[in-house]
Amino acid sequence: MNNAKHGLLKYSTNYTQVRILFAIFDITGVPVVDTQVAQTLLEITKAIRLLGAQAILVGIRPEVAQTLVGLHVSLDSMTTYADLQEAIVTLLRRAGWQTVNRV
């Protein structure tokens, strides 16, 4: 999660140049989340919200979801989606864009 904290610093620096509305965290490949990782994720979410953006979490595996519940981690401050595609399509539609399903 050191990379996440570094990314937040970079994000907050870039935020002053361009207003960012969303920060999407894709944890699809993350096999395990422990207390430290969950705490760091919540800290980053708070910082993002203070900057006026919305934190979005995608790709939560069933095992990770069970761990988060077991650790009593509340993700109420984040919007969650099953996968990255669902998040992007939803955000684009919310912004007024039309999306097309391709076969």
N, C-alpha and C positions, 0 to 999 in steps of 0.2 A: 504494500500500500504506500510505500515511499513514492512510487511513481505517481500515485493518485494525488498526494500532497504537492508534488512538483507540478503536476498538471493543473491543480487548483491555483497555484501561484501564477502560472503562465496564463490561465484563464482570467484571473482577476486583473492582470496587467493588460491583456488584450481587451478586456471589457471596457476600459476607458477609451479605446480607439473605435470599437464597434459594439453597439448594444446587442448582446446575446440574449435571446429569449428562453432558450432551452439548453440544458446540458444532459446529454443522454449517456448513461453508463450501461454498457453491454457486458454482462457477466456470464454470457453463455458458456464460455470455456472454463469458468471457475468451479473446480470440483468441491471445494470446502470453504466455508466462511466461519472464522472463529470470532471470538469476542473483539479482538483488536481490529480485525478487518471491518466488522459491523460498526464499531465505534467510529473508525475513520470515515466510513461511508456516511454516517450520520453527521459528523462534523463538516464534511465537505458539502453535504446537502444544506446545512444551516448557512454556511458561507454563501452558497449559490443563491439561496432565497434572500439573504441580506442584500445581495447585489441586484435583486429584482428579477431574477430568472427562475425558471422552474426546473427542478431536478427530476429526471426520468430514469427509471431502472428497468432494464429489459433482460430477458434470458435467464430468469431465476429457475434453476433446476429443482426438481422435487426435494432432493436431499438438502439443498441449500435452504429451501423454504422451511423444511422441518427444523433445521438447525436454528434459523432465525426465530422461529416460534419458540423453540426450546430455550433460547437465550433471552426471551421476552423483548426482542428488538421490534420496536414499532416503526413501520415504514409509512406512517400516516403523512409524513411531510413530503413523501415522494409519490409520483404517479408511476404505476407499474404497468408494463405490457408484456405479453408472452414472448414476443421477439422483436427484433429491430425493425423489420418490415411493418409490422402492425403499428409500432410507434410512429414511424415516419409517415405512413399513409394517414393516420389519424391527425397528426400535426399539420400535414399539408391540407387536408380537407377542412380543418378548423381555420386555416388561414385563407380559405376560399378557393383553393386550387382544386381542379378536377383530377382524379386519378383514374387510370385505365388498367384493368387487369389484363395481362398478356398471358397467353397460353404457352 
